[in-house]
Amino acid sequence: MEQSGPVDDLRWWAAETTRRAKALREMIERLAPWLSPENRNLLNQISDEVPRALSELTLASLWAASADIDAQLVNYLENPAADPVLSETARALRQQLSASLPGADELVRKLTEVVDEADRLVQAMDFRFLYDRSRKLLSIGCDAGRESVVAGCYDLLASEARSAIFAAIAKGDIPQETWFHLGRAQVLWRGQGVLLSWSGTMFEYLMPALWFKHYPRTLLEQSARVAVQCQKDWAKEKGMPWGISEAAYNVQDAAGHYQYRAFGVPALAINPNPEEDVVVSPYASFLALAFDPRQAVRNLQRMTELGWLGEFGFYDSIDFAPPRVEPGQRFKVVPCCMAHHQGMSLLAACNLLTDGAIQKLFHSEPAICATELLLHERLLPVNNPINHAKNRTAR
Protein backbone atom coordinates (compact mmCIF):
# COMPACT_ATOMS: atom_id res chain seq x y z
CA MET A 1 0.00 0.00 0.00
CA GLU A 2 1.59 3.25 -1.13
CA GLN A 3 1.09 6.48 0.72
CA SER A 4 -0.12 9.33 -1.48
CA GLY A 5 1.44 12.78 -1.34
CA PRO A 6 -0.12 16.00 0.02
CA VAL A 7 -1.23 17.22 -3.42
CA ASP A 8 -2.92 13.90 -4.19
CA ASP A 9 -4.64 13.99 -0.81
CA LEU A 10 -5.89 17.52 -1.43
CA ARG A 11 -7.23 16.57 -4.85
CA TRP A 12 -9.01 13.55 -3.43
CA TRP A 13 -10.64 15.49 -0.58
CA ALA A 14 -11.72 18.28 -2.94
CA ALA A 15 -13.29 15.80 -5.36
CA GLU A 16 -14.90 13.77 -2.59
CA THR A 17 -16.32 16.87 -0.87
CA THR A 18 -17.78 18.06 -4.17
CA ARG A 19 -19.28 14.63 -4.87
CA ARG A 20 -20.91 14.39 -1.44
CA ALA A 21 -22.25 17.96 -1.55
CA LYS A 22 -23.78 17.21 -4.94
CA ALA A 23 -25.31 13.98 -3.67
CA LEU A 24 -26.77 15.79 -0.65
CA ARG A 25 -28.29 18.48 -2.82
CA GLU A 26 -29.81 15.88 -5.14
CA MET A 27 -31.30 14.05 -2.17
CA ILE A 28 -32.84 17.29 -0.89
CA GLU A 29 -34.29 18.13 -4.28
CA ARG A 30 -35.65 14.60 -4.64
CA LEU A 31 -37.23 14.14 -1.19
CA ALA A 32 -37.56 17.57 0.47
CA PRO A 33 -37.44 20.17 -2.32
CA TRP A 34 -38.61 23.00 -0.06
CA LEU A 35 -35.18 22.90 1.60
CA SER A 36 -33.37 23.82 -1.63
CA PRO A 37 -31.61 27.21 -1.43
CA GLU A 38 -33.76 28.69 -4.20
CA ASN A 39 -36.87 28.21 -2.04
CA ARG A 40 -35.48 29.91 1.07
CA ASN A 41 -37.17 33.30 0.48
CA LEU A 42 -40.50 31.61 -0.23
CA LEU A 43 -40.30 29.59 2.99
CA ASN A 44 -39.71 32.77 4.98
CA GLN A 45 -42.91 34.19 3.52
CA ILE A 46 -45.35 31.30 3.91
CA SER A 47 -44.69 30.06 7.48
CA ASP A 48 -42.38 30.00 10.46
CA GLU A 49 -43.42 26.41 11.24
CA VAL A 50 -42.00 24.76 8.13
CA PRO A 51 -39.13 22.33 8.91
CA ARG A 52 -35.97 24.29 8.10
CA ALA A 53 -33.38 21.51 8.20
CA LEU A 54 -32.97 17.87 7.32
CA SER A 55 -32.29 17.15 10.99
CA GLU A 56 -35.93 18.08 11.73
CA LEU A 57 -37.26 15.49 9.27
CA THR A 58 -37.67 11.75 9.28
CA LEU A 59 -38.73 9.58 6.39
CA ALA A 60 -41.94 8.75 8.24
CA SER A 61 -42.84 12.44 8.62
CA LEU A 62 -42.05 13.36 5.01
CA TRP A 63 -45.58 12.94 3.67
CA ALA A 64 -47.19 15.02 6.42
CA ALA A 65 -44.56 17.76 6.04
CA SER A 66 -45.05 17.80 2.26
CA ALA A 67 -48.85 18.04 2.63
CA ASP A 68 -48.57 20.88 5.16
CA ILE A 69 -46.24 22.84 2.91
CA ASP A 70 -48.46 22.27 -0.12
CA ALA A 71 -51.47 23.60 1.79
CA GLN A 72 -49.54 26.72 2.78
CA LEU A 73 -48.41 27.21 -0.81
CA VAL A 74 -52.05 27.07 -1.96
CA ASN A 75 -52.97 29.72 0.61
CA TYR A 76 -50.10 31.89 -0.52
CA LEU A 77 -51.07 31.62 -4.19
CA GLU A 78 -54.67 32.58 -3.31
CA ASN A 79 -53.47 35.74 -1.59
CA PRO A 80 -53.98 38.75 -3.92
CA ALA A 81 -51.01 40.50 -2.29
CA ALA A 82 -48.59 37.64 -3.05
CA ASP A 83 -45.32 38.58 -4.71
CA PRO A 84 -45.49 37.59 -8.44
CA VAL A 85 -41.92 36.28 -8.46
CA LEU A 86 -42.44 34.20 -5.31
CA SER A 87 -45.79 33.00 -6.68
CA GLU A 88 -43.95 31.54 -9.66
CA THR A 89 -41.53 29.85 -7.27
CA ALA A 90 -44.49 28.53 -5.25
CA ARG A 91 -46.09 26.94 -8.33
CA ALA A 92 -42.79 25.31 -9.27
CA LEU A 93 -42.34 24.01 -5.73
CA ARG A 94 -45.83 22.46 -5.76
CA GLN A 95 -44.85 20.51 -8.85
CA GLN A 96 -41.63 19.40 -7.17
CA LEU A 97 -43.57 18.26 -4.10
CA SER A 98 -45.88 16.16 -6.25
CA ALA A 99 -42.92 14.58 -8.04
CA SER A 100 -41.02 13.88 -4.78
CA LEU A 101 -43.56 11.53 -3.22
CA PRO A 102 -43.08 8.60 -5.62
CA GLY A 103 -39.36 8.81 -4.93
CA ALA A 104 -40.03 8.66 -1.20
CA ASP A 105 -42.33 5.67 -1.71
CA GLU A 106 -39.59 3.89 -3.66
CA LEU A 107 -37.02 4.59 -0.94
CA VAL A 108 -39.37 3.22 1.72
CA ARG A 109 -39.90 0.11 -0.41
CA LYS A 110 -36.14 -0.49 -0.75
CA LEU A 111 -35.50 0.10 2.95
CA THR A 112 -38.34 -2.26 3.85
CA GLU A 113 -36.73 -4.93 1.69
CA VAL A 114 -33.43 -4.42 3.53
CA VAL A 115 -35.22 -4.69 6.91
CA ASP A 116 -37.06 -7.84 5.85
CA GLU A 117 -33.87 -9.45 4.55
CA ALA A 118 -31.96 -8.55 7.73
CA ASP A 119 -34.75 -10.02 9.85
CA ARG A 120 -34.79 -13.17 7.71
CA LEU A 121 -31.04 -13.61 8.21
CA VAL A 122 -31.33 -13.12 11.97
CA GLN A 123 -34.15 -15.64 12.27
CA ALA A 124 -32.22 -18.13 10.13
CA MET A 125 -29.29 -18.09 12.57
CA ASP A 126 -30.01 -21.11 14.75
CA PHE A 127 -27.66 -21.36 17.72
CA ARG A 128 -29.24 -24.50 19.15
CA PHE A 129 -26.84 -26.97 17.53
CA LEU A 130 -23.90 -25.17 19.20
CA TYR A 131 -25.40 -25.47 22.67
CA ASP A 132 -23.63 -27.87 25.00
CA ARG A 133 -26.38 -29.05 27.34
CA SER A 134 -24.01 -30.56 29.87
CA ARG A 135 -21.91 -27.40 30.26
CA LYS A 136 -24.79 -25.00 29.46
CA LEU A 137 -22.50 -23.01 27.16
CA LEU A 138 -22.03 -22.37 23.46
CA SER A 139 -19.35 -24.26 21.54
CA ILE A 140 -16.68 -22.13 19.90
CA GLY A 141 -17.73 -23.50 16.51
CA CYS A 142 -18.42 -26.37 14.16
CA ASP A 143 -15.97 -28.48 12.16
CA ALA A 144 -17.74 -28.57 8.81
CA GLY A 145 -15.38 -31.22 7.43
CA ARG A 146 -16.08 -33.63 10.26
CA GLU A 147 -19.68 -32.44 10.66
CA SER A 148 -19.20 -32.15 14.39
CA VAL A 149 -19.35 -29.44 17.03
CA VAL A 150 -16.04 -28.42 18.61
CA ALA A 151 -15.72 -29.54 22.22
CA GLY A 152 -14.32 -26.22 23.48
CA CYS A 153 -16.82 -23.63 24.71
CA TYR A 154 -16.90 -19.90 25.27
CA ASP A 155 -16.96 -19.65 29.05
CA LEU A 156 -16.02 -16.04 29.94
CA LEU A 157 -18.29 -13.03 30.32
CA ALA A 158 -15.38 -10.75 29.31
CA SER A 159 -15.46 -12.00 25.73
CA GLU A 160 -16.77 -10.80 22.38
CA ALA A 161 -18.74 -14.08 22.37
CA ARG A 162 -21.20 -12.63 24.88
CA SER A 163 -22.77 -10.82 21.90
CA ALA A 164 -23.68 -14.14 20.28
CA ILE A 165 -24.83 -15.63 23.58
CA PHE A 166 -27.02 -12.59 24.28
CA ALA A 167 -28.52 -12.77 20.77
CA ALA A 168 -29.16 -16.51 21.09
CA ILE A 169 -30.96 -15.94 24.39
CA ALA A 170 -33.01 -13.08 22.92
CA LYS A 171 -34.06 -15.30 20.01
CA GLY A 172 -35.06 -18.09 22.36
CA ASP A 173 -32.52 -20.53 20.91
CA ILE A 174 -30.77 -21.19 24.22
CA PRO A 175 -31.87 -20.77 27.85
CA GLN A 176 -31.16 -17.61 29.81
CA GLU A 177 -29.15 -19.57 32.36
CA THR A 178 -26.33 -19.76 29.77
CA TRP A 179 -25.48 -16.14 30.61
CA PHE A 180 -24.92 -17.02 34.26
CA HIS A 181 -22.61 -19.93 33.41
CA LEU A 182 -20.08 -17.52 31.90
CA GLY A 183 -16.98 -17.06 34.06
CA ARG A 184 -16.79 -13.97 36.25
CA ALA A 185 -13.32 -14.29 37.78
CA GLN A 186 -11.86 -10.84 38.50
CA VAL A 187 -8.57 -9.13 39.19
CA LEU A 188 -7.98 -5.81 40.89
CA TRP A 189 -6.55 -2.83 39.06
CA ARG A 190 -6.02 0.32 41.11
CA GLY A 191 -8.41 -1.14 43.68
CA GLN A 192 -11.24 -1.75 41.21
CA GLY A 193 -12.42 -5.14 40.05
CA VAL A 194 -12.23 -6.06 36.39
CA LEU A 195 -13.34 -9.29 34.76
CA LEU A 196 -10.60 -11.54 33.45
CA SER A 197 -10.59 -12.22 29.73
CA TRP A 198 -8.79 -14.93 27.79
CA SER A 199 -6.20 -12.69 26.08
CA GLY A 200 -6.56 -9.25 27.70
CA THR A 201 -7.57 -7.61 24.40
CA MET A 202 -9.61 -4.45 23.96
CA PHE A 203 -11.76 -6.40 21.51
CA GLU A 204 -12.97 -8.80 24.20
CA TYR A 205 -14.06 -6.03 26.55
CA LEU A 206 -15.28 -3.33 24.16
CA MET A 207 -16.56 -4.78 20.89
CA PRO A 208 -20.03 -5.64 22.27
CA ALA A 209 -20.43 -1.99 23.33
CA LEU A 210 -20.87 -1.09 19.67
CA TRP A 211 -24.51 -2.14 20.09
CA PHE A 212 -24.94 -2.99 23.79
CA LYS A 213 -25.72 -0.16 26.16
CA HIS A 214 -23.47 -0.13 29.22
CA TYR A 215 -25.19 0.94 32.39
CA PRO A 216 -23.39 2.78 35.22
CA ARG A 217 -22.26 0.81 38.27
CA THR A 218 -22.71 -2.55 36.56
CA LEU A 219 -20.22 -5.37 36.23
CA LEU A 220 -19.78 -4.98 32.48
CA GLU A 221 -19.52 -1.18 32.53
CA GLN A 222 -16.88 -1.14 35.25
CA SER A 223 -14.89 -3.94 33.65
CA ALA A 224 -14.80 -2.13 30.31
CA ARG A 225 -13.82 1.17 31.91
CA VAL A 226 -11.13 -0.36 34.14
CA ALA A 227 -9.78 -2.44 31.23
CA VAL A 228 -9.27 0.78 29.26
CA GLN A 229 -7.48 2.37 32.21
CA CYS A 230 -5.31 -0.72 32.63
CA GLN A 231 -4.35 -0.59 28.95
CA LYS A 232 -3.46 3.10 29.22
CA ASP A 233 -1.34 2.58 32.34
CA TRP A 234 0.45 -0.43 30.87
CA ALA A 235 1.29 1.34 27.60
CA LYS A 236 2.40 4.49 29.43
CA GLU A 237 4.99 2.47 31.34
CA LYS A 238 6.36 1.30 28.00
CA GLY A 239 6.23 4.77 26.42
CA MET A 240 3.93 3.83 23.54
CA PRO A 241 0.39 4.61 22.39
CA TRP A 242 -2.22 2.35 24.01
CA GLY A 243 -4.75 -0.03 22.53
CA ILE A 244 -3.59 -3.65 22.52
CA SER A 245 -5.93 -6.07 20.77
CA GLU A 246 -6.12 -8.89 18.29
CA ALA A 247 -4.68 -7.77 14.97
CA ALA A 248 -2.27 -8.48 12.14
CA TYR A 249 1.42 -8.65 13.04
CA ASN A 250 4.71 -8.47 11.16
CA VAL A 251 4.88 -12.07 9.93
CA GLN A 252 3.80 -13.07 6.42
CA ASP A 253 2.92 -16.44 4.95
CA ALA A 254 4.16 -17.76 1.61
CA ALA A 255 1.45 -15.78 -0.20
CA GLY A 256 2.53 -12.53 1.45
CA HIS A 257 -0.47 -12.30 3.78
CA TYR A 258 0.15 -10.85 7.23
CA GLN A 259 -0.67 -13.26 10.05
CA TYR A 260 -3.29 -12.50 12.69
CA ARG A 261 -3.83 -13.38 16.34
CA ALA A 262 -4.76 -11.98 19.72
CA PHE A 263 -2.51 -9.57 21.64
CA GLY A 264 -3.42 -8.16 25.02
CA VAL A 265 -2.31 -6.78 28.36
CA PRO A 266 -0.99 -9.65 30.53
CA ALA A 267 -2.57 -8.25 33.70
CA LEU A 268 -6.05 -8.88 32.27
CA ALA A 269 -5.44 -12.24 30.63
CA ILE A 270 -5.94 -15.83 31.70
CA ASN A 271 -3.67 -16.85 28.82
CA PRO A 272 -1.27 -13.89 28.54
CA ASN A 273 1.30 -13.18 25.85
CA PRO A 274 4.93 -12.58 26.86
CA GLU A 275 5.52 -9.01 28.05
CA GLU A 276 7.62 -8.10 24.98
CA ASP A 277 5.10 -9.51 22.46
CA VAL A 278 3.26 -6.22 21.91
CA VAL A 279 1.12 -5.13 18.96
CA VAL A 280 -0.86 -1.87 19.06
CA SER A 281 -4.03 -1.69 16.98
CA PRO A 282 -5.60 1.73 16.23
CA TYR A 283 -9.12 0.30 15.96
CA ALA A 284 -8.90 -0.49 19.69
CA SER A 285 -8.77 3.25 20.43
CA PHE A 286 -11.92 3.73 18.38
CA LEU A 287 -13.65 1.08 20.50
CA ALA A 288 -12.57 3.04 23.61
CA LEU A 289 -14.44 6.14 22.42
CA ALA A 290 -17.47 4.83 24.32
CA PHE A 291 -15.64 4.92 27.66
CA ASP A 292 -12.90 7.58 27.45
CA PRO A 293 -13.48 9.68 24.32
CA ARG A 294 -11.06 12.48 25.17
CA GLN A 295 -8.08 10.21 25.78
CA ALA A 296 -9.01 7.95 22.86
CA VAL A 297 -8.98 10.92 20.47
CA ARG A 298 -5.64 12.10 21.86
CA ASN A 299 -4.26 8.61 21.41
CA LEU A 300 -5.38 8.56 17.77
CA GLN A 301 -3.82 11.98 17.24
CA ARG A 302 -0.54 10.65 18.59
CA MET A 303 -0.78 7.71 16.21
CA THR A 304 -1.33 10.10 13.31
CA GLU A 305 1.76 12.07 14.28
CA LEU A 306 3.75 8.82 14.27
CA GLY A 307 2.68 8.13 10.68
CA TRP A 308 0.23 5.32 11.40
CA LEU A 309 -2.55 6.82 9.26
CA GLY A 310 -2.63 5.67 5.63
CA GLU A 311 -4.64 6.41 2.54
CA PHE A 312 -7.47 4.08 3.57
CA GLY A 313 -7.51 4.93 7.27
CA PHE A 314 -5.31 3.81 10.13
CA TYR A 315 -3.12 0.83 9.39
CA ASP A 316 -4.29 -2.34 11.07
CA SER A 317 -1.49 -2.54 13.60
CA ILE A 318 1.98 -1.56 14.71
CA ASP A 319 4.29 -4.34 15.85
CA PHE A 320 6.60 -3.57 18.80
CA ALA A 321 7.92 -7.11 19.37
CA PRO A 322 11.77 -6.90 19.11
CA PRO A 323 12.17 -10.12 17.06
CA ARG A 324 9.80 -8.75 14.40
CA VAL A 325 11.27 -5.23 14.20
CA GLU A 326 14.29 -4.18 12.14
CA PRO A 327 17.50 -3.46 14.09
CA GLY A 328 17.61 0.13 15.33
CA GLN A 329 13.84 0.58 14.97
CA ARG A 330 11.34 0.52 17.82
CA PHE A 331 8.31 -0.60 15.84
CA LYS A 332 7.14 -1.79 12.45
CA VAL A 333 3.93 -0.55 10.86
CA VAL A 334 1.94 -3.46 9.43
CA PRO A 335 0.76 -1.88 6.15
CA CYS A 336 -2.61 -3.52 5.70
CA CYS A 337 -6.22 -2.63 6.45
CA MET A 338 -8.94 -5.03 7.57
CA ALA A 339 -12.56 -4.39 6.71
CA HIS A 340 -13.96 -5.61 10.04
CA HIS A 341 -11.61 -3.35 12.02
CA GLN A 342 -12.44 -0.36 9.82
CA GLY A 343 -16.14 -1.17 10.20
CA MET A 344 -15.89 -1.30 14.00
CA SER A 345 -14.05 2.03 13.95
CA LEU A 346 -16.82 3.63 11.90
CA LEU A 347 -19.55 2.27 14.17
CA ALA A 348 -17.71 3.51 17.26
CA ALA A 349 -17.30 6.98 15.75
CA CYS A 350 -20.97 6.97 14.75
CA ASN A 351 -22.05 6.15 18.30
CA LEU A 352 -19.89 8.95 19.69
CA LEU A 353 -21.18 11.57 17.25
CA THR A 354 -24.86 10.55 17.43
CA ASP A 355 -25.25 9.88 21.15
CA GLY A 356 -25.28 6.11 20.70
CA ALA A 357 -27.50 5.78 17.62
CA ILE A 358 -26.43 2.19 16.89
CA GLN A 359 -27.02 1.17 20.50
CA LYS A 360 -30.45 2.83 20.52
CA LEU A 361 -31.46 1.03 17.34
CA PHE A 362 -30.33 -2.32 18.76
CA HIS A 363 -32.16 -1.81 22.05
CA SER A 364 -35.34 -0.69 20.28
CA GLU A 365 -35.93 -4.29 19.15
CA PRO A 366 -38.60 -5.93 21.35
CA ALA A 367 -36.58 -9.15 21.78
CA ILE A 368 -33.59 -7.13 22.98
CA CYS A 369 -35.72 -5.08 25.36
CA ALA A 370 -37.00 -8.32 26.87
CA THR A 371 -33.43 -9.56 27.43
CA GLU A 372 -31.46 -6.42 28.32
CA LEU A 373 -31.91 -6.93 32.07
CA LEU A 374 -28.92 -9.29 31.77
CA LEU A 375 -26.74 -6.25 31.11
CA HIS A 376 -27.69 -4.69 34.47
CA GLU A 377 -25.71 -7.16 36.57
CA ARG A 378 -24.53 -5.30 39.64
CA LEU A 379 -21.04 -5.14 41.07
CA LEU A 380 -20.07 -7.49 43.84
CA PRO A 381 -17.11 -7.16 46.25
CA VAL A 382 -13.94 -8.78 44.89
CA ASN A 383 -13.19 -10.88 47.97
CA ASN A 384 -10.84 -13.33 46.30
CA PRO A 385 -9.30 -11.76 43.23
CA ILE A 386 -7.55 -14.14 40.87
CA ASN A 387 -3.77 -14.05 40.76
CA HIS A 388 -3.59 -14.30 36.98
CA ALA A 389 0.09 -15.25 37.00
CA LYS A 390 -0.76 -18.48 38.80
CA ASN A 391 -3.97 -19.34 36.96
CA ARG A 392 -3.08 -19.63 33.29
CA THR A 393 -5.51 -22.47 32.64
CA ALA A 394 -6.89 -23.26 29.19
CA ARG A 395 -10.54 -23.05 28.34
C-alpha positions in Angstrom: 0.0 0.0 0.0 1.6 3.2 -1.1 1.1 6.5 0.7 -0.1 9.3 -1.5 1.4 12.8 -1.3 -0.1 16.0 0.0 -1.2 17.2 -3.4 -2.9 13.9 -4.2 -4.6 14.0 -0.8 -5.9 17.5 -1.4 -7.2 16.6 -4.8 -9.0 13.5 -3.4 -10.6 15.5 -0.6 -11.7 18.3 -2.9 -13.3 15.8 -5.4 -14.9 13.8 -2.6 -16.3 16.9 -0.9 -17.8 18.1 -4.2 -19.3 14.6 -4.9 -20.9 14.4 -1.4 -22.2 18.0 -1.6 -23.8 17.2 -4.9 -25.3 14.0 -3.7 -26.8 15.8 -0.6 -28.3 18.5 -2.8 -29.8 15.9 -5.1 -31.3 14.1 -2.2 -32.8 17.3 -0.9 -34.3 18.1 -4.3 -35.7 14.6 -4.6 -37.2 14.1 -1.2 -37.6 17.6 0.5 -37.4 20.2 -2.3 -38.6 23.0 -0.1 -35.2 22.9 1.6 -33.4 23.8 -1.6 -31.6 27.2 -1.4 -33.8 28.7 -4.2 -36.9 28.2 -2.0 -35.5 29.9 1.1 -37.2 33.3 0.5 -40.5 31.6 -0.2 -40.3 29.6 3.0 -39.7 32.8 5.0 -42.9 34.2 3.5 -45.4 31.3 3.9 -44.7 30.1 7.5 -42.4 30.0 10.5 -43.4 26.4 11.2 -42.0 24.8 8.1 -39.1 22.3 8.9 -36.0 24.3 8.1 -33.4 21.5 8.2 -33.0 17.9 7.3 -32.3 17.2 11.0 -35.9 18.1 11.7 -37.3 15.5 9.3 -37.7 11.8 9.3 -38.7 9.6 6.4 -41.9 8.7 8.2 -42.8 12.4 8.6 -42.0 13.4 5.0 -45.6 12.9 3.7 -47.2 15.0 6.4 -44.6 17.8 6.0 -45.0 17.8 2.3 -48.9 18.0 2.6 -48.6 20.9 5.2 -46.2 22.8 2.9 -48.5 22.3 -0.1 -51.5 23.6 1.8 -49.5 26.7 2.8 -48.4 27.2 -0.8 -52.0 27.1 -2.0 -53.0 29.7 0.6 -50.1 31.9 -0.5 -51.1 31.6 -4.2 -54.7 32.6 -3.3 -53.5 35.7 -1.6 -54.0 38.8 -3.9 -51.0 40.5 -2.3 -48.6 37.6 -3.0 -45.3 38.6 -4.7 -45.5 37.6 -8.4 -41.9 36.3 -8.5 -42.4 34.2 -5.3 -45.8 33.0 -6.7 -44.0 31.5 -9.7 -41.5 29.9 -7.3 -44.5 28.5 -5.3 -46.1 26.9 -8.3 -42.8 25.3 -9.3 -42.3 24.0 -5.7 -45.8 22.5 -5.8 -44.9 20.5 -8.9 -41.6 19.4 -7.2 -43.6 18.3 -4.1 -45.9 16.2 -6.2 -42.9 14.6 -8.0 -41.0 13.9 -4.8 -43.6 11.5 -3.2 -43.1 8.6 -5.6 -39.4 8.8 -4.9 -40.0 8.7 -1.2 -42.3 5.7 -1.7 -39.6 3.9 -3.7 -37.0 4.6 -0.9 -39.4 3.2 1.7 -39.9 0.1 -0.4 -36.1 -0.5 -0.8 -35.5 0.1 3.0 -38.3 -2.3 3.8 -36.7 -4.9 1.7 -33.4 -4.4 3.5 -35.2 -4.7 6.9 -37.1 -7.8 5.9 -33.9 -9.4 4.5 -32.0 -8.6 7.7 -34.7 -10.0 9.9 -34.8 -13.2 7.7 -31.0 -13.6 8.2 -31.3 -13.1 12.0 -34.2 -15.6 12.3 -32.2 -18.1 10.1 -29.3 -18.1 12.6 -30.0 -21.1 14.7 -27.7 -21.4 17.7 -29.2 -24.5 19.2 -26.8 -27.0 17.5 -23.9 -25.2 19.2 -25.4 -25.5 22.7 -23.6 -27.9 25.0 -26.4 -29.0 27.3 -24.0 -30.6 29.9 -21.9 -27.4 30.3 -24.8 -25.0 29.5 -22.5 -23.0 27.2 -22.0 -22.4 23.5 -19.3 -24.3 21.5 -16.7 -22.1 19.9 -17.7 -23.5 16.5 -18.4 -26.4 14.2 -16.0 -28.5 12.2 -17.7 -28.6 8.8 -15.4 -31.2 7.4 -16.1 -33.6 10.3 -19.7 -32.4 10.7 -19.2 -32.2 14.4 -19.3 -29.4 17.0 -16.0 -28.4 18.6 -15.7 -29.5 22.2 -14.3 -26.2 23.5 -16.8 -23.6 24.7 -16.9 -19.9 25.3 -17.0 -19.6 29.0 -16.0 -16.0 29.9 -18.3 -13.0 30.3 -15.4 -10.7 29.3 -15.5 -12.0 25.7 -16.8 -10.8 22.4 -18.7 -14.1 22.4 -21.2 -12.6 24.9 -22.8 -10.8 21.9 -23.7 -14.1 20.3 -24.8 -15.6 23.6 -27.0 -12.6 24.3 -28.5 -12.8 20.8 -29.2 -16.5 21.1 -31.0 -15.9 24.4 -33.0 -13.1 22.9 -34.1 -15.3 20.0 -35.1 -18.1 22.4 -32.5 -20.5 20.9 -30.8 -21.2 24.2 -31.9 -20.8 27.8 -31.2 -17.6 29.8 -29.1 -19.6 32.4 -26.3 -19.8 29.8 -25.5 -16.1 30.6 -24.9 -17.0 34.3 -22.6 -19.9 33.4 -20.1 -17.5 31.9 -17.0 -17.1 34.1 -16.8 -14.0 36.2 -13.3 -14.3 37.8 -11.9 -10.8 38.5 -8.6 -9.1 39.2 -8.0 -5.8 40.9 -6.5 -2.8 39.1 -6.0 0.3 41.1 -8.4 -1.1 43.7 -11.2 -1.7 41.2 -12.4 -5.1 40.1 -12.2 -6.1 36.4 -13.3 -9.3 34.8 -10.6 -11.5 33.4 -10.6 -12.2 29.7 -8.8 -14.9 27.8 -6.2 -12.7 26.1 -6.6 -9.2 27.7 -7.6 -7.6 24.4 -9.6 -4.4 24.0 -11.8 -6.4 21.5 -13.0 -8.8 24.2 -14.1 -6.0 26.6 -15.3 -3.3 24.2 -16.6 -4.8 20.9 -20.0 -5.6 22.3 -20.4 -2.0 23.3 -20.9 -1.1 19.7 -24.5 -2.1 20.1 -24.9 -3.0 23.8 -25.7 -0.2 26.2 -23.5 -0.1 29.2 -25.2 0.9 32.4 -23.4 2.8 35.2 -22.3 0.8 38.3 -22.7 -2.5 36.6 -20.2 -5.4 36.2 -19.8 -5.0 32.5 -19.5 -1.2 32.5 -16.9 -1.1 35.3 -14.9 -3.9 33.6 -14.8 -2.1 30.3 -13.8 1.2 31.9 -11.1 -0.4 34.1 -9.8 -2.4 31.2 -9.3 0.8 29.3 -7.5 2.4 32.2 -5.3 -0.7 32.6 -4.3 -0.6 28.9 -3.5 3.1 29.2 -1.3 2.6 32.3 0.5 -0.4 30.9 1.3 1.3 27.6 2.4 4.5 29.4 5.0 2.5 31.3 6.4 1.3 28.0 6.2 4.8 26.4 3.9 3.8 23.5 0.4 4.6 22.4 -2.2 2.4 24.0 -4.8 0.0 22.5 -3.6 -3.7 22.5 -5.9 -6.1 20.8 -6.1 -8.9 18.3 -4.7 -7.8 15.0 -2.3 -8.5 12.1 1.4 -8.7 13.0 4.7 -8.5 11.2 4.9 -12.1 9.9 3.8 -13.1 6.4 2.9 -16.4 5.0 4.2 -17.8 1.6 1.4 -15.8 -0.2 2.5 -12.5 1.4 -0.5 -12.3 3.8 0.1 -10.9 7.2 -0.7 -13.3 10.0 -3.3 -12.5 12.7 -3.8 -13.4 16.3 -4.8 -12.0 19.7 -2.5 -9.6 21.6 -3.4 -8.2 25.0 -2.3 -6.8 28.4 -1.0 -9.6 30.5 -2.6 -8.2 33.7 -6.1 -8.9 32.3 -5.4 -12.2 30.6 -5.9 -15.8 31.7 -3.7 -16.8 28.8 -1.3 -13.9 28.5 1.3 -13.2 25.9 4.9 -12.6 26.9 5.5 -9.0 28.0 7.6 -8.1 25.0 5.1 -9.5 22.5 3.3 -6.2 21.9 1.1 -5.1 19.0 -0.9 -1.9 19.1 -4.0 -1.7 17.0 -5.6 1.7 16.2 -9.1 0.3 16.0 -8.9 -0.5 19.7 -8.8 3.3 20.4 -11.9 3.7 18.4 -13.6 1.1 20.5 -12.6 3.0 23.6 -14.4 6.1 22.4 -17.5 4.8 24.3 -15.6 4.9 27.7 -12.9 7.6 27.5 -13.5 9.7 24.3 -11.1 12.5 25.2 -8.1 10.2 25.8 -9.0 7.9 22.9 -9.0 10.9 20.5 -5.6 12.1 21.9 -4.3 8.6 21.4 -5.4 8.6 17.8 -3.8 12.0 17.2 -0.5 10.6 18.6 -0.8 7.7 16.2 -1.3 10.1 13.3 1.8 12.1 14.3 3.7 8.8 14.3 2.7 8.1 10.7 0.2 5.3 11.4 -2.5 6.8 9.3 -2.6 5.7 5.6 -4.6 6.4 2.5 -7.5 4.1 3.6 -7.5 4.9 7.3 -5.3 3.8 10.1 -3.1 0.8 9.4 -4.3 -2.3 11.1 -1.5 -2.5 13.6 2.0 -1.6 14.7 4.3 -4.3 15.8 6.6 -3.6 18.8 7.9 -7.1 19.4 11.8 -6.9 19.1 12.2 -10.1 17.1 9.8 -8.7 14.4 11.3 -5.2 14.2 14.3 -4.2 12.1 17.5 -3.5 14.1 17.6 0.1 15.3 13.8 0.6 15.0 11.3 0.5 17.8 8.3 -0.6 15.8 7.1 -1.8 12.5 3.9 -0.6 10.9 1.9 -3.5 9.4 0.8 -1.9 6.2 -2.6 -3.5 5.7 -6.2 -2.6 6.4 -8.9 -5.0 7.6 -12.6 -4.4 6.7 -14.0 -5.6 10.0 -11.6 -3.3 12.0 -12.4 -0.4 9.8 -16.1 -1.2 10.2 -15.9 -1.3 14.0 -14.1 2.0 14.0 -16.8 3.6 11.9 -19.6 2.3 14.2 -17.7 3.5 17.3 -17.3 7.0 15.8 -21.0 7.0 14.7 -22.1 6.1 18.3 -19.9 8.9 19.7 -21.2 11.6 17.2 -24.9 10.5 17.4 -25.2 9.9 21.2 -25.3 6.1 20.7 -27.5 5.8 17.6 -26.4 2.2 16.9 -27.0 1.2 20.5 -30.5 2.8 20.5 -31.5 1.0 17.3 -30.3 -2.3 18.8 -32.2 -1.8 22.1 -35.3 -0.7 20.3 -35.9 -4.3 19.1 -38.6 -5.9 21.4 -36.6 -9.2 21.8 -33.6 -7.1 23.0 -35.7 -5.1 25.4 -37.0 -8.3 26.9 -33.4 -9.6 27.4 -31.5 -6.4 28.3 -31.9 -6.9 32.1 -28.9 -9.3 31.8 -26.7 -6.2 31.1 -27.7 -4.7 34.5 -25.7 -7.2 36.6 -24.5 -5.3 39.6 -21.0 -5.1 41.1 -20.1 -7.5 43.8 -17.1 -7.2 46.2 -13.9 -8.8 44.9 -13.2 -10.9 48.0 -10.8 -13.3 46.3 -9.3 -11.8 43.2 -7.6 -14.1 40.9 -3.8 -14.1 40.8 -3.6 -14.3 37.0 0.1 -15.3 37.0 -0.8 -18.5 38.8 -4.0 -19.3 37.0 -3.1 -19.6 33.3 -5.5 -22.5 32.6 -6.9 -23.3 29.2 -10.5 -23.1 28.3 
